[in-house]
């Protein structure tokens, strides 16, 4: 029987951890979102820390993403203010509503880290 080196064991451990959660690109929101194979609490403390570290990096880009979407909304509102065609006005309103919905979803995702920390520590940061 072949013995595994510590590097091989680390690789196997990493593969096991990586299979319990991953981050997938969400085109609509323009960020990677967590995909969990099990509840966060079922992950080992090391896995939780690793996942939170990765999420914190992604989460840090959310305010910039929100600003980008707000700028797009502002441009569409300017366009709407000059638009006289009813059908085009409706399309612009629909676009603005979709962009606002994305901002709302990003704000919800931004708060996810706080909720994970509360659950992990058993207390609220309020």
C-alpha positions as a Markdown table, in Angstrom:
| # | Residue | x | y | z |
|---|---|---|---|---|
| 1 | Unk | 0.0 | 0.0 | 0.0 |
| 2 | Unk | 1.3 | 3.4 | -1.0 |
| 3 | Unk | 1.7 | 6.1 | 1.7 |
| 4 | Unk | 0.4 | 9.6 | 1.0 |
| 5 | Unk | 2.7 | 12.5 | 1.5 |
| 6 | Unk | 1.5 | 15.4 | 3.6 |
| 7 | Unk | 1.1 | 17.5 | 0.3 |
| 8 | Unk | -1.1 | 14.8 | -1.2 |
| 9 | Unk | -3.1 | 14.6 | 2.0 |
| 10 | Unk | -3.6 | 18.4 | 1.9 |
| 11 | Unk | -4.7 | 18.2 | -1.7 |
| 12 | Unk | -7.2 | 15.5 | -0.8 |
| 13 | Unk | -8.5 | 17.6 | 2.1 |
| 14 | Unk | -8.7 | 20.7 | -0.1 |
| 15 | Unk | -10.8 | 18.7 | -2.7 |
| 16 | Unk | -13.1 | 17.5 | 0.0 |
| 17 | Unk | -13.6 | 21.1 | 1.4 |
| 18 | Unk | -14.0 | 22.5 | -2.1 |
| 19 | Unk | -16.7 | 20.0 | -2.9 |
| 20 | Unk | -18.8 | 21.2 | 0.1 |
| 21 | Unk | -19.1 | 24.7 | -1.2 |
| 22 | Unk | -18.1 | 26.8 | -4.2 |
| 23 | Unk | -18.6 | 30.2 | -5.6 |
| 24 | Unk | -20.3 | 30.5 | -9.0 |
| 25 | Unk | -20.5 | 33.6 | -11.3 |
| 26 | Unk | -23.9 | 35.2 | -11.3 |
| 27 | Unk | -24.2 | 37.2 | -14.6 |
| 28 | Unk | -27.2 | 39.2 | -13.4 |
| 29 | Unk | -25.5 | 40.5 | -10.3 |
| 30 | Unk | -21.9 | 40.6 | -11.7 |
| 31 | Unk | -20.4 | 38.8 | -8.7 |
| 32 | Unk | -19.6 | 35.2 | -7.6 |
| 33 | Unk | -22.2 | 33.8 | -5.2 |
| 34 | Unk | -21.8 | 30.9 | -2.8 |
| 35 | Unk | -23.3 | 27.5 | -3.6 |
| 36 | Unk | -23.5 | 25.3 | -0.5 |
| 37 | Unk | -23.6 | 21.5 | -0.6 |
| 38 | Unk | -24.5 | 21.5 | 3.1 |
| 39 | Unk | -25.4 | 24.0 | 5.8 |
| 40 | Unk | -22.7 | 26.5 | 6.9 |
| 41 | Unk | -22.8 | 25.1 | 10.4 |
| 42 | Unk | -22.0 | 21.6 | 9.1 |
| 43 | Unk | -18.7 | 22.8 | 7.7 |
| 44 | Unk | -15.6 | 22.4 | 9.8 |
| 45 | Unk | -14.2 | 25.6 | 11.5 |
| 46 | Unk | -11.4 | 25.6 | 8.9 |
| 47 | Unk | -13.9 | 25.4 | 6.0 |
| 48 | Unk | -16.0 | 28.1 | 7.6 |
| 49 | Unk | -12.9 | 30.4 | 7.9 |
| 50 | Unk | -11.8 | 29.7 | 4.3 |
| 51 | Unk | -15.3 | 30.3 | 2.9 |
| 52 | Unk | -15.7 | 33.5 | 4.9 |
| 53 | Unk | -12.3 | 34.7 | 3.7 |
| 54 | Unk | -13.3 | 34.1 | 0.1 |
| 55 | Unk | -16.7 | 35.7 | 0.6 |
| 56 | Unk | -15.2 | 38.7 | 2.3 |
| 57 | Unk | -13.1 | 39.4 | -0.9 |
| 58 | Unk | -16.2 | 39.1 | -3.1 |
| 59 | Unk | -18.3 | 41.1 | -0.7 |
| 60 | Unk | -15.8 | 43.9 | -0.7 |
| 61 | Unk | -16.6 | 44.5 | -4.4 |
| 62 | Unk | -20.3 | 44.8 | -3.9 |
| 63 | Unk | -20.4 | 48.5 | -3.1 |
| 64 | Unk | -18.5 | 49.2 | -6.4 |
| 65 | Unk | -20.9 | 47.0 | -8.3 |
| 66 | Unk | -23.9 | 48.9 | -6.8 |
| 67 | Unk | -22.3 | 52.2 | -7.8 |
| 68 | Unk | -22.0 | 51.0 | -11.4 |
| 69 | Unk | -25.6 | 50.0 | -11.5 |
| 70 | Unk | -26.7 | 53.3 | -10.0 |
| 71 | Unk | -24.8 | 55.1 | -12.7 |
| 72 | Unk | -26.6 | 53.1 | -15.3 |
| 73 | Unk | -29.9 | 54.0 | -13.7 |
| 74 | Unk | -29.0 | 57.7 | -13.7 |
| 75 | Unk | -28.2 | 57.5 | -17.4 |
| 76 | Unk | -31.5 | 55.7 | -18.2 |
| 77 | Unk | -33.4 | 58.3 | -16.1 |
| 78 | Unk | -31.8 | 61.1 | -18.1 |
| 79 | Unk | -32.8 | 59.3 | -21.3 |
| 80 | Unk | -36.3 | 58.8 | -19.9 |
| 81 | Unk | -36.7 | 62.5 | -19.2 |
| 82 | Unk | -36.0 | 63.3 | -22.8 |
| 83 | Unk | -38.0 | 60.4 | -24.3 |
| 84 | Unk | -41.3 | 61.2 | -26.0 |
| 85 | Unk | -42.1 | 57.7 | -27.4 |
| 86 | Unk | -44.4 | 55.9 | -25.0 |
| 87 | Unk | -43.1 | 52.4 | -25.9 |
| 88 | Unk | -39.5 | 53.5 | -25.4 |
| 89 | Unk | -40.4 | 55.1 | -22.1 |
| 90 | Unk | -42.0 | 51.9 | -20.9 |
| 91 | Unk | -38.8 | 50.0 | -21.9 |
| 92 | Unk | -36.6 | 52.4 | -20.1 |
| 93 | Unk | -38.8 | 52.1 | -16.9 |
| 94 | Unk | -38.5 | 48.4 | -17.1 |
| 95 | Unk | -34.7 | 48.6 | -17.5 |
| 96 | Unk | -34.6 | 50.9 | -14.5 |
| 97 | Unk | -36.7 | 48.6 | -12.4 |
| 98 | Unk | -34.5 | 45.6 | -13.3 |
| 99 | Unk | -31.3 | 47.5 | -12.3 |
| 100 | Unk | -32.9 | 48.6 | -9.0 |
| 101 | Unk | -33.8 | 45.0 | -8.4 |
| 102 | Unk | -30.2 | 44.0 | -8.9 |
| 103 | Unk | -29.1 | 46.7 | -6.4 |
| 104 | Unk | -31.6 | 45.3 | -3.9 |
| 105 | Unk | -30.3 | 41.8 | -4.3 |
| 106 | Unk | -26.7 | 43.0 | -4.0 |
| 107 | Unk | -27.6 | 44.8 | -0.8 |
| 108 | Unk | -29.1 | 41.5 | 0.6 |
| 109 | Unk | -26.0 | 39.6 | -0.4 |
| 110 | Unk | -23.8 | 42.3 | 1.2 |
| 111 | Unk | -25.5 | 41.6 | 4.6 |
| 112 | Unk | -25.0 | 37.8 | 4.3 |
| 113 | Unk | -21.6 | 37.9 | 5.9 |
| 114 | Unk | -23.0 | 39.7 | 9.0 |
| 115 | Unk | -25.7 | 37.0 | 9.3 |
| 116 | Unk | -23.1 | 34.2 | 9.0 |
| 117 | Unk | -21.0 | 35.8 | 11.7 |
| 118 | Unk | -24.0 | 36.1 | 14.0 |
| 119 | Unk | -24.9 | 32.5 | 13.5 |
| 120 | Unk | -21.3 | 31.3 | 14.0 |
| 121 | Unk | -20.7 | 33.4 | 17.2 |
| 122 | Unk | -24.2 | 32.9 | 18.5 |
| 123 | Unk | -24.7 | 36.6 | 19.1 |
| 124 | Unk | -25.8 | 39.6 | 17.1 |
| 125 | Unk | -23.7 | 42.6 | 16.1 |
| 126 | Unk | -26.6 | 45.0 | 16.5 |
